[in-house]
């Protein structure tokens, strides 16, 4: 799934301009404010996986690229919902939503 391109400001430029002179021209800038967001790999549960016969649990990754849970624990440390089987995420693949931004 490709991540659609978007441009967003993580902070209010109105607030930033109270403390700094904001410019769109890099030649006029003395420094830059840089913000980085974590990879978004979802909540750890997939209804699609559950509909396909899986338990619905999928790995949560802090990587931007593809992550395969091939060495994951057979039984989750968190234990999941005590009313259902313990979650197993082994051999499931997850890709962060922003991964296509790195290509």
N, C-alpha and C positions, 0 to 999 in steps of 0.2 A: 504494500500500500504506500503510495507516494505521498509525502507531506506537502501540502500546498504552500506556496510561498506567501509570506506575510511580513509586514513591517509594523512593529509596535514599539512603543516607548515604555520601558519598565518603570519609569518615574515620570512625574509630572514636570514638564519643561517650565511651567509657571513657577513651581517651587524651586527648581534648579536655578532659574534666572534670578532669584532673589539673592543667591550666594555666588553665582558665577556669571560671566558674560558668555552667553551661548552664541555659537556661530555654526553655520552650515559649511563654511569654507575651512578645510584642514590647514591651509597656509596661515590663517589667522589664529589658530588654536595653539595654546601653550601646552595643553595636556588634554587627555580624553577620559571620560567616565565610561567604564566598561562593565557590563552586566552579563552574567552567564547563567542560564537556567539548567537545571538537572535534566537528564534524559527522562522522558515521560513514557514509561512502559506499562502504564495502566494500574489497575487496582489489585492485581493478583488473582482475579476471578474472571473467567470467560464463560458466558452462557452458551456461546457457540461450541466450546469444548464439552460442556455438559450435555448439550443436545446430540453430540456425536458419540455419546456413551462414556466420555471421560468424567472425572469428578469435578471439573470446572476450574480447578486450581491451576494457575500458570505462574511461571517464575516472574519475579519483579527484578529488573536489571538496572544497574547504574552505569551501563555501557550504552554508547550510542549505536554501536553495531549490533549485529545479530548475536543472540546469546542462546546457547543450547544447554539445558540443565541435565547434561549427561552424567555428571558426578554429584548430583543433588542427593540429599538424604532420602532414604526410602520412606521415612515418616518425618513429617515436618516438626521442627522444634516447637512451633506455636501450637500445634495440635489441631487447629481448625475448630469446627463446630462439634461439640461433644455428642450431638445427636446424629451425626453422620460418620462415615468412615474417615479415618485420618487422611489429610491431603497428601498426595504424592505428586510432585511436579517433575520427576525424573524423565528425561528424554523429550521434554516439551521445549519448543523454540519460541523465543520472544524477541521482538525488535522494537527499539524505542521509536516513538512516533516521529521524532525529529531526525532519524537516522539518514534520510535522504538529503538533508541539508549539508552533509559532509562529503557528498559525492562531487 
